Amino acid sequence: MQLHYFNNGNQRRPFGWADILVISLLLSILYAAAKLGSGMQVPLDPEELSSLSLDPKWLPYYAGRSLLRMFIAFGASLIFTFVYGRIAAYNRTAEKFMIPAIDILQSVPVLGFLSATVLAFMAMFPGSLLGVEMASIFAIFTSQVWNMTLSYYHSLKTIPRDLKEAAAMNQLGRWHRFTKLEVPFSMIGLVWNSMMSFGGGWFFLAASESISVLNQDLHLPGIGTYMALAADEGNIKALIYAILAMVVLIVMVDQFFWRPIIAWSQKFKNEQTEAGEAPTSWVLELLKRASFVHDLNRKLHGGVHDGFLRLSATSLHVKLPHVPSLVKTIFKWLILLVAALIMLQYLYSGILEIARLSWSELIHVVFLGLLTGLRVVVSTLLAVIWTLPVGVFIGTNPRLSRIVQPVVQVLSSFPANMAFPIFTILYLKFGISMEIGAIPLMMLGTQWYVLFNVIAGAMAIPSDLKEAAVTLKLTRWQTWKKLILPAVFPFLVTGCITASGGAWNASIVSEIVSWKDQDLQAAGLGTYIAEATTNGNWPEIIWGIFVMCLLVVIVNRLVWRRLYALAESKYHLD
């Protein structure tokens, strides 16, 4: 098998209307980013931030500020993904700590610590709005990065043996192995998981833009804040404006960013024959027609390539000093010792806080964690039941994918917590208990992780294997058993892990909802942490999060890690 790349050719194209459109678009984006970014560095004025307008004329500006935060967080998530995922995939010792850390971090309800992170960033940027902006971006970052990192890590772990041998035979260095093998092979899965992660960021947008700290309400200019204020005031007209603006924003991001990337990523598909029909994008076609883009791509590629060649040639003549293995070992253990001491300090402080709780309280919280864990399992299984067939159907039909994908992107990107009032009204009207009603609320924000991973897995099935299934006249059940299920299994495992982690994280807003003066609560760990956070009860917060992390680690060790190992050893292209 081989990875196919489009050959753009070296022929110079004439400057035309496509160049004018592309250059105008790029200049508009740069101007908008500079204009919106300047608003992040103004002096901090709590009075101004506590009273934002619901006038719809401000919606475009608010939407732009929110979108800028989303893309900054996404860029940081992408850098973190490539660094963290690569280290975890190739360093066996680090892998034992780094992957469980992701399992824990993606489940920890960061919104419960948002006030603390705001104080930390405000201390870093005193007197500037940038501190609050950085705290908001950090919250969005934590909602995006773990899913992307797991996807990239798993792709590296399942690279086919023949591609690894080809890279070794060609003596590819770390950089060329990264650019020629690792990123291309992981591209399709990473793109779809990035879309899902980007959509998941909208879920945290309203909470990350409206912050209460030091007895002050800080509302950052953004569409999330606008929607939250409209909901709090019961302004239906403003809420409709916000929903329409959100839909327009998501569709624009899909057409101008994700759709071109999806179409472009198909050239990295691992197959021996060309697919009959591939995803297309009018933006990508416009970029291909612009000679400006071809010239820029050729110069950047040549400059980067020549730079690495000079760096490699220079490094051949530079003799690095020899470092004894004993020194390396001592240095490594010193780093581990310092990290262990820091961890022990925080652990000791946490134990002192937890010691204030009674034994009955500690055991009760464990029981609440088991109840929430049961809801997480049920919500994940229900998500798999419907997303597996639907995702395969979408992923194996490019024509349908072009129509359905924007719709799925809108549904997955729309903040699920904004739909909670509707479910709350239904629960109150029909007398539905929150013990069961919390499960659909969890699914609203997590089922898309499974769907997008299944779509990515189905799209990554090589066309030659599909043709072989047709040639062998396999029945529909045989095709699913011999081709589809083994091909999408690794992606399905990744989706289930991120979905279950997201369900744990979302439990603090899914197990307790309200409408006007009526509150609905489900007995669970999410409700416990949410109430402890509201009351500022740190012993309860620490113990609740500790129990959540412990349950997540146990489930991952007993279930998800074994499924990951099965995917790596049996269900991947080789």
C-alpha positions as CSV (number, residue, x, y, z in Angstrom):
1,M,0.0,0.0,0.0
2,Q,1.1,3.6,-0.5
3,L,0.0,7.1,0.4
4,H,-1.2,9.1,-2.6
5,Y,-0.3,12.8,-3.0
6,F,-1.7,15.2,-5.6
7,N,1.0,16.5,-7.9
8,N,0.4,20.2,-8.4
9,G,3.1,20.5,-11.1
10,N,5.7,23.2,-11.6
11,Q,3.9,25.1,-14.4
12,R,3.4,28.7,-13.6
13,R,-0.2,29.8,-13.9
14,P,-1.4,33.3,-15.0
15,F,-2.6,35.7,-12.4
16,G,-6.4,35.7,-12.6
17,W,-9.7,36.3,-10.8
18,A,-9.1,33.4,-8.4
19,D,-5.9,35.1,-7.1
20,I,-7.9,38.3,-6.5
21,L,-10.5,36.5,-4.5
22,V,-8.0,34.5,-2.5
23,I,-5.8,37.5,-1.7
24,S,-8.9,39.6,-0.7
25,L,-10.1,36.8,1.5
26,L,-6.7,36.4,3.2
27,L,-6.4,40.2,3.8
28,S,-10.0,40.3,5.2
29,I,-9.2,37.4,7.6
30,L,-5.9,39.1,8.8
31,Y,-7.7,42.4,9.3
32,A,-10.5,40.9,11.2
33,A,-8.1,38.9,13.4
34,A,-6.1,42.0,14.2
35,K,-9.2,44.1,14.9
36,L,-10.8,41.4,17.1
37,G,-7.4,40.6,18.8
38,S,-6.9,44.2,19.8
39,G,-10.0,44.0,21.9
40,M,-8.4,41.3,24.0
41,Q,-5.7,43.5,25.3
42,V,-7.6,46.5,26.6
43,P,-7.5,47.4,30.4
44,L,-9.7,45.3,32.6
45,D,-13.0,47.1,33.4
46,P,-15.3,44.8,35.5
47,E,-18.2,47.3,35.2
48,E,-18.1,47.2,31.4
49,L,-17.8,43.4,31.4
50,S,-20.8,43.0,33.7
51,S,-23.2,44.8,31.4
52,L,-23.1,43.6,27.8
53,S,-25.8,44.6,25.3
54,L,-28.4,42.3,23.8
55,D,-28.8,44.6,20.8
56,P,-28.5,42.3,17.7
57,K,-26.1,44.8,16.0
58,W,-23.4,43.6,18.3
59,L,-23.8,39.9,17.4
60,P,-21.3,39.9,14.5
61,Y,-18.6,41.4,16.7
62,Y,-19.5,39.0,19.6
63,A,-19.4,36.0,17.2
64,G,-16.0,37.1,15.8
65,R,-14.5,37.4,19.3
66,S,-15.8,33.9,20.2
67,L,-14.5,32.4,16.9
68,L,-11.1,33.9,17.5
69,R,-11.0,32.3,20.9
70,M,-12.0,29.0,19.4
71,F,-9.2,29.1,16.7
72,I,-6.5,30.1,19.2
73,A,-7.5,27.2,21.4
74,F,-7.6,24.9,18.4
75,G,-4.1,26.0,17.3
76,A,-2.7,25.3,20.8
77,S,-4.5,21.9,20.8
78,L,-3.0,20.9,17.5
79,I,0.6,21.7,18.7
80,F,0.0,19.9,22.0
81,T,-1.4,16.9,20.0
82,F,1.6,16.5,17.8
83,V,4.1,16.8,20.7
84,Y,2.3,14.8,23.4
85,G,0.8,12.2,21.1
86,R,4.2,11.4,19.5
87,I,6.0,11.1,22.8
88,A,3.3,8.8,24.2
89,A,3.3,6.6,21.1
90,Y,7.1,6.0,21.0
91,N,8.2,6.2,24.6
92,R,7.0,3.1,26.5
93,T,7.9,4.5,29.9
94,A,6.2,7.8,29.3
95,E,3.2,6.1,27.7
96,K,2.4,4.3,31.0
97,F,1.9,7.8,32.6
98,M,0.8,10.0,29.7
99,I,-2.2,8.1,28.4
100,P,-3.8,7.5,31.8
101,A,-3.2,11.2,32.5
102,I,-5.3,12.0,29.3
103,D,-8.0,9.6,30.5
104,I,-8.2,11.5,33.8
105,L,-7.9,15.0,32.4
106,Q,-10.6,14.6,29.8
107,S,-13.0,13.5,32.6
108,V,-12.1,16.2,35.2
109,P,-14.9,18.9,35.1
110,V,-12.7,21.9,34.3
111,L,-15.7,24.2,34.7
112,G,-15.6,23.5,38.4
113,F,-12.1,25.0,38.6
114,L,-12.7,27.9,36.1
115,S,-12.7,30.5,38.8
116,A,-9.3,29.3,40.1
117,T,-7.8,29.4,36.6
118,V,-9.2,32.9,36.0
119,L,-7.4,34.1,39.2
120,A,-4.2,32.4,38.0
121,F,-4.3,34.0,34.6
122,M,-5.4,37.4,36.0
123,A,-2.3,37.3,38.2
124,M,-0.1,36.7,35.1
125,F,-1.7,39.7,33.3
126,P,-2.6,42.2,36.0
127,G,-4.9,45.0,35.0
128,S,-5.5,43.6,31.5
129,L,-8.4,41.8,30.0
130,L,-6.0,39.4,28.4
131,G,-5.9,37.4,31.7
132,V,-9.6,36.7,31.6
133,E,-9.3,36.0,27.8
134,M,-6.5,33.4,28.4
135,A,-8.6,31.7,31.1
136,S,-11.5,31.4,28.6
137,I,-9.2,30.1,25.9
138,F,-7.7,27.6,28.3
139,A,-11.2,26.2,29.2
140,I,-11.9,25.8,25.5
141,F,-8.5,24.2,25.0
142,T,-9.2,21.6,27.6
143,S,-12.4,20.7,25.8
144,Q,-10.7,20.2,22.5
145,V,-7.2,18.8,23.1
146,W,-7.8,15.3,24.6
147,N,-9.9,13.9,21.8
148,M,-7.4,15.1,19.2
149,T,-4.4,13.7,21.1
150,L,-6.0,10.3,21.6
151,S,-6.8,10.1,17.9
152,Y,-3.2,11.0,16.8
153,Y,-1.7,8.6,19.4
154,H,-3.9,5.7,18.3
155,S,-3.0,6.4,14.6
156,L,0.7,6.2,15.4
157,K,0.2,3.0,17.2
158,T,-1.6,1.4,14.2
159,I,0.7,2.4,11.4
160,P,1.0,-0.6,9.1
161,R,4.2,-2.6,9.3
162,D,5.1,-2.2,5.6
163,L,5.0,1.6,5.9
164,K,7.2,1.5,8.9
165,E,9.7,-0.7,7.0
166,A,9.6,1.6,4.0
167,A,10.4,4.6,6.3
168,A,13.3,2.6,7.8
169,M,14.7,1.6,4.4
170,N,14.6,5.2,3.2
171,Q,16.4,6.2,6.5
172,L,13.8,8.9,7.3
173,G,14.8,11.2,10.1
174,R,12.4,12.3,12.8
175,W,11.2,15.3,10.9
176,H,10.7,13.5,7.6
177,R,9.1,10.6,9.3
178,F,6.7,13.0,11.0
179,T,5.8,14.9,7.7
180,K,5.9,12.0,5.3
181,L,4.5,9.1,7.3
182,E,3.0,9.9,10.7
183,V,0.9,13.0,9.8
184,P,-0.3,11.7,6.4
185,F,-1.4,8.3,7.9
186,S,-3.2,10.0,10.8
187,M,-4.7,12.8,8.8
188,I,-8.3,11.5,8.1
189,G,-8.9,10.5,11.7
190,L,-7.3,13.6,13.0
191,V,-9.4,15.9,10.8
192,W,-12.7,14.4,11.8
193,N,-11.7,14.3,15.5
194,S,-10.6,17.9,15.2
195,M,-14.0,18.8,13.8
196,M,-15.6,17.1,16.8
197,S,-13.2,18.7,19.2
198,F,-13.9,22.2,17.7
199,G,-17.6,21.5,18.0
200,G,-17.1,20.4,21.6
201,G,-15.5,23.8,22.3
202,W,-18.9,25.5,21.6
203,F,-20.3,23.5,24.6
204,F,-17.9,25.2,27.0
205,L,-18.2,28.6,25.3
206,A,-21.1,30.0,27.3
207,A,-19.5,28.9,30.7
208,S,-16.0,30.1,29.8
209,E,-17.2,33.5,28.6
210,S,-19.4,34.2,31.7
211,I,-17.2,34.0,34.8
212,S,-17.9,34.8,38.5
213,V,-14.7,35.6,40.5
214,L,-14.0,37.8,43.5
215,N,-17.8,38.5,43.9
216,Q,-17.8,40.0,40.4
217,D,-19.6,38.8,37.2
218,L,-17.3,39.0,34.2
219,H,-19.0,38.6,30.8
220,L,-16.5,38.5,28.0
221,P,-17.9,39.8,24.6
222,G,-19.0,36.7,22.8
223,I,-21.9,34.8,21.3
224,G,-21.8,32.4,24.3
225,T,-22.3,35.2,26.7
226,Y,-25.0,36.7,24.5
227,M,-27.0,33.4,24.5
228,A,-26.5,33.0,28.3
229,L,-27.8,36.6,29.0
230,A,-30.7,36.1,26.7
231,A,-31.7,32.9,28.4
232,D,-31.3,34.4,31.9
233,E,-33.5,37.4,31.0
234,G,-36.0,35.2,29.1
235,N,-35.5,37.3,26.0
236,I,-36.9,34.9,23.4
237,K,-36.2,37.3,20.5
238,A,-32.5,37.7,21.4
239,L,-32.2,34.0,21.9
240,I,-33.5,33.4,18.4
241,Y,-31.1,35.9,17.0
242,A,-28.2,34.2,18.9
243,I,-29.3,30.7,17.6
244,L,-29.5,32.0,14.0
245,A,-26.0,33.7,14.4
246,M,-24.6,30.4,15.8
247,V,-25.9,28.4,12.9
248,V,-24.6,30.9,10.3
249,L,-21.2,30.9,12.1
250,I,-21.0,27.1,12.1
251,V,-21.9,26.8,8.5
252,M,-19.3,29.4,7.5
253,V,-16.6,27.6,9.4
254,D,-17.7,24.4,7.8
255,Q,-17.6,25.7,4.3
256,F,-14.5,27.9,4.5
257,F,-12.4,25.7,6.8
258,W,-13.5,22.1,7.5
259,R,-14.9,21.2,4.1
260,P,-11.7,22.2,2.2
261,I,-9.6,20.3,4.8
262,I,-11.8,17.1,4.4
263,A,-11.4,17.2,0.6
264,W,-7.7,17.9,0.8
265,S,-7.1,15.1,3.4
266,Q,-8.4,12.4,1.0
267,K,-5.0,12.5,-0.8
268,F,-3.6,10.8,2.3
269,K,-5.9,7.9,2.1
270,N,-4.1,4.6,2.4
271,E,-5.1,2.7,-0.8
272,Q,-3.8,1.3,-4.1
273,T,-6.6,2.4,-6.3
274,E,-8.4,5.8,-6.6
275,A,-11.8,6.2,-5.0
276,G,-14.7,6.4,-7.3
277,E,-16.0,9.6,-5.8
278,A,-14.2,11.8,-3.3
279,P,-15.4,14.7,-1.2
280,T,-15.1,18.1,-2.9
281,S,-15.0,21.7,-1.8
282,W,-15.5,24.9,-3.8
283,V,-13.0,26.7,-1.6
284,L,-10.3,24.1,-2.3
285,E,-11.0,24.3,-6.0
286,L,-10.7,28.1,-5.8
287,L,-7.3,27.7,-4.0
288,K,-6.1,25.3,-6.7
289,R,-6.9,27.8,-9.4
290,A,-5.0,30.6,-7.8
291,S,-1.4,30.9,-9.1
292,F,-0.6,32.9,-6.0
293,V,-1.2,29.8,-3.8
294,H,0.9,27.6,-6.1
295,D,3.8,30.0,-6.0
296,L,3.6,30.5,-2.2
297,N,3.4,26.7,-1.6
298,R,6.4,26.1,-3.9
299,K,8.5,28.7,-2.1
300,L,7.6,27.6,1.4
301,H,8.2,24.0,0.6
302,G,11.5,24.7,-1.1
303,G,12.6,27.0,1.7
304,V,11.7,24.6,4.5
305,H,13.2,21.6,2.6
306,D,16.5,23.5,1.9
307,G,16.7,24.6,5.4
308,F,16.5,21.1,6.8
309,L,19.0,19.9,4.3
310,R,21.5,22.6,5.4
311,L,20.8,21.8,9.0
312,S,21.4,18.1,8.4
313,A,24.6,18.8,6.4
314,T,25.9,21.1,9.1
315,S,25.1,18.6,11.8
316,L,27.3,16.0,10.1
317,H,30.3,18.2,10.8
318,V,29.4,19.1,14.4
319,K,30.6,16.6,16.9
320,L,28.3,16.7,19.9
321,P,29.9,16.1,23.3
322,H,29.5,12.7,24.7
323,V,27.2,12.4,27.7
324,P,27.8,9.3,29.9
325,S,24.8,7.1,30.3
326,L,25.2,7.4,34.1
327,V,24.8,11.2,33.9
328,K,21.7,10.8,31.7
329,T,20.2,8.3,34.2
330,I,20.9,10.7,37.1
331,F,19.4,13.6,35.3
332,K,16.3,11.6,34.4
333,W,15.8,10.5,38.0
334,L,16.3,14.0,39.3
335,I,13.5,15.3,37.0
336,L,11.2,12.4,38.2
337,L,12.1,13.2,41.8
338,V,11.2,16.9,41.4
339,A,7.9,16.0,39.7
340,A,7.2,13.4,42.5
341,L,7.8,16.0,45.2
342,I,5.5,18.5,43.6
343,M,2.8,15.8,43.2
344,L,3.3,14.7,46.9
345,Q,2.8,18.3,48.0
346,Y,-0.5,18.7,46.2
347,L,-1.5,15.2,47.3
348,Y,-0.8,16.0,51.0
349,S,-2.8,19.3,50.7
350,G,-5.7,17.3,49.2
351,I,-5.6,14.7,51.9
352,L,-5.7,17.3,54.6
353,E,-8.8,18.8,52.9
354,I,-10.5,15.4,52.5
355,A,-9.8,14.4,56.1
356,R,-12.4,17.0,57.1
357,L,-15.1,14.7,55.7
358,S,-16.7,11.8,57.7
359,W,-16.4,8.2,56.6
360,S,-20.1,8.0,55.8
361,E,-19.7,11.0,53.5
362,L,-16.7,9.4,51.8
363,I,-18.6,6.2,51.1
364,H,-21.7,8.1,50.0
365,V,-19.7,9.9,47.3
366,V,-18.3,6.6,46.0
367,F,-21.9,5.3,45.7
368,L,-22.8,8.5,43.8
369,G,-19.9,7.9,41.5
370,L,-21.2,4.4,40.7
371,L,-24.6,5.8,39.8
372,T,-23.0,8.4,37.5
373,G,-20.8,5.7,36.0
374,L,-23.8,3.6,35.2
375,R,-25.3,6.6,33.3
376,V,-22.1,7.1,31.5
377,V,-22.0,3.4,30.3
378,V,-25.7,3.5,29.2
379,S,-25.2,6.8,27.3
380,T,-22.1,5.5,25.5
381,L,-23.8,2.2,24.5
382,L,-26.9,4.1,23.3
383,A,-24.7,6.4,21.3
384,V,-22.9,3.4,19.7
385,I,-26.2,1.7,18.7
386,W,-27.3,4.6,16.5
387,T,-24.0,6.1,15.4
388,L,-22.3,2.9,14.1
389,P,-24.8,2.3,11.3
390,V,-25.4,5.9,10.5
391,G,-21.7,6.8,10.6
392,V,-20.7,3.9,8.3
393,F,-23.6,4.9,5.9
394,I,-22.3,8.5,5.8
395,G,-18.6,7.6,5.5
396,T,-19.0,5.1,2.7
397,N,-21.2,7.5,0.6
398,P,-19.2,10.6,-0.4
399,R,-22.2,12.2,-2.2
400,L,-24.3,11.8,0.9
401,S,-21.4,13.0,3.1
402,R,-21.3,16.3,1.3
403,I,-25.0,16.9,2.1
404,V,-25.2,15.4,5.6
405,Q,-21.8,16.5,7.0
406,P,-22.7,20.2,7.3
407,V,-25.9,19.3,9.1
408,V,-24.1,17.0,11.5
409,Q,-21.5,19.7,12.0
410,V,-24.2,22.2,13.0
411,L,-25.9,19.7,15.3
412,S,-22.6,18.6,17.0
413,S,-21.3,22.2,17.3
414,F,-24.5,23.7,18.8
415,P,-24.0,24.1,22.5
416,A,-26.0,21.2,24.0
417,N,-26.6,22.9,27.3
418,M,-28.6,25.5,25.5
419,A,-31.2,22.7,24.7
420,F,-31.4,21.7,28.4
421,P,-34.3,24.1,29.2
422,I,-36.4,22.4,26.5
423,F,-35.7,19.0,28.0
424,T,-36.4,20.3,31.5
425,I,-39.8,21.6,30.4
426,L,-40.6,18.2,28.9
427,Y,-39.4,16.4,32.0
428,L,-41.6,18.6,34.2
429,K,-44.6,18.2,31.9
430,F,-44.5,14.4,31.7
431,G,-43.1,13.7,35.1
432,I,-39.8,12.1,33.9
433,S,-37.3,11.4,36.7
434,M,-33.9,13.0,36.3
435,E,-32.4,9.6,37.3
436,I,-33.2,8.5,33.8
437,G,-33.5,12.0,32.2
438,A,-29.9,12.8,32.8
439,I,-28.8,10.1,30.2
440,P,-30.2,11.9,27.1
441,L,-28.6,15.2,28.4
442,M,-25.2,13.4,28.6
443,M,-25.7,12.1,25.1
444,L,-26.5,15.5,23.6
445,G,-22.8,16.5,23.9
446,T,-21.0,13.2,23.7
447,Q,-22.6,11.0,21.0
448,W,-21.0,13.1,18.3
449,Y,-17.6,11.9,19.4
450,V,-18.6,8.3,18.4
451,L,-20.3,9.4,15.2
452,F,-17.4,11.5,13.9
453,N,-14.9,8.7,14.6
454,V,-17.1,6.1,12.9
455,I,-17.4,8.4,9.8
456,A,-13.6,8.8,9.8
457,G,-13.1,5.1,10.0
458,A,-15.5,4.4,7.2
459,M,-14.0,7.1,5.0
460,A,-10.5,5.6,5.6
461,I,-11.5,2.1,4.2
462,P,-9.3,1.7,1.1
463,S,-11.3,1.6,-2.2
464,D,-9.4,-1.5,-3.3
465,L,-10.8,-3.4,-0.3
466,K,-14.3,-2.3,-1.1
467,E,-13.8,-3.4,-4.7
468,A,-12.5,-6.8,-3.4
469,A,-15.7,-7.2,-1.3
470,V,-17.8,-6.6,-4.4
471,T,-15.7,-8.9,-6.5
472,L,-16.0,-11.7,-4.0
473,K,-19.8,-11.1,-3.9
474,L,-19.9,-10.9,-0.1
475,T,-23.3,-10.5,1.4
476,R,-24.2,-7.4,3.5
477,W,-23.5,-9.2,6.7
478,Q,-20.2,-10.7,5.5
479,T,-19.1,-7.2,4.3
480,W,-19.8,-5.8,7.8
481,K,-18.1,-8.8,9.5
482,K,-15.1,-9.1,7.3
483,L,-14.4,-5.5,6.2
484,I,-16.4,-2.7,7.9
485,L,-16.4,-3.7,11.5
486,P,-12.6,-4.5,11.6
487,A,-11.8,-1.3,9.7
488,V,-13.8,1.0,12.0
489,F,-13.1,-0.8,15.2
490,P,-10.0,1.3,16.2
491,F,-11.9,4.5,15.4
492,L,-14.9,3.3,17.4
493,V,-12.8,2.6,20.4
494,T,-11.3,6.1,20.3
495,G,-14.8,7.6,19.9
496,C,-16.1,5.6,22.9
497,I,-13.2,6.6,25.1
498,T,-13.7,10.3,24.3
499,A,-17.5,10.0,24.6
500,S,-17.3,8.4,28.0
501,G,-14.8,10.9,29.2
502,G,-17.0,13.7,27.9
503,A,-20.0,12.2,29.6
504,W,-18.1,12.2,33.0
505,N,-17.1,15.8,32.4
506,A,-20.7,16.8,31.3
507,S,-22.3,15.2,34.3
508,I,-21.9,18.3,36.4
509,V,-24.3,20.1,34.1
510,S,-26.4,17.1,33.0
511,E,-27.5,15.8,36.4
512,I,-28.8,19.1,37.7
513,V,-31.0,21.4,35.6
514,S,-33.5,24.2,36.3
515,W,-36.3,26.1,34.7
516,K,-37.4,29.3,36.3
517,D,-37.8,28.4,40.0
518,Q,-37.9,24.7,39.6
519,D,-34.8,22.5,39.9
520,L,-34.4,18.9,38.8
521,Q,-31.6,16.8,40.2
522,A,-30.3,13.3,39.8
523,A,-28.4,11.5,42.5
524,G,-24.9,11.3,41.2
525,L,-21.4,12.5,41.3
526,G,-22.0,15.4,38.9
527,T,-24.7,16.9,41.1
528,Y,-22.4,16.5,44.1
529,I,-19.5,18.3,42.5
530,A,-21.8,21.0,41.0
531,E,-23.3,21.8,44.4
532,A,-19.9,21.7,46.2
533,T,-18.5,24.1,43.6
534,T,-21.4,26.5,44.1
535,N,-20.9,26.4,47.9
536,G,-17.1,26.7,47.6
537,N,-16.7,23.5,49.6
538,W,-13.2,22.4,48.7
539,P,-13.0,19.1,50.6
540,E,-16.1,17.9,48.8
541,I,-14.8,19.2,45.5
542,I,-11.5,17.5,45.9
543,W,-13.0,14.2,47.1
544,G,-15.6,14.2,44.3
545,I,-13.1,14.8,41.6
546,F,-10.7,12.2,43.1
547,V,-13.5,9.5,43.1
548,M,-14.3,10.5,39.5
549,C,-10.7,10.1,38.4
550,L,-10.4,6.8,40.2
551,L,-13.5,5.4,38.5
552,V,-12.3,6.6,35.1
553,V,-8.9,5.0,35.6
554,I,-10.4,1.7,36.7
555,V,-12.8,1.5,33.7
556,N,-10.0,2.5,31.2
557,R,-7.7,-0.2,32.6
558,L,-10.3,-2.9,32.6
559,V,-12.1,-2.1,29.4
560,W,-10.7,0.6,27.1
561,R,-7.0,-0.3,27.3
562,R,-7.8,-3.9,26.4
563,L,-9.9,-2.8,23.5
564,Y,-7.1,-0.5,22.4
565,A,-4.6,-3.4,22.6
566,L,-7.0,-5.6,20.5
567,A,-7.3,-2.8,17.9
568,E,-3.5,-2.5,17.7
569,S,-2.8,-6.2,17.4
570,K,-5.7,-7.4,15.3
571,Y,-7.9,-4.7,13.7
572,H,-5.7,-2.5,11.7
573,L,-4.4,-2.4,8.1
574,D,-1.1,-4.2,7.7
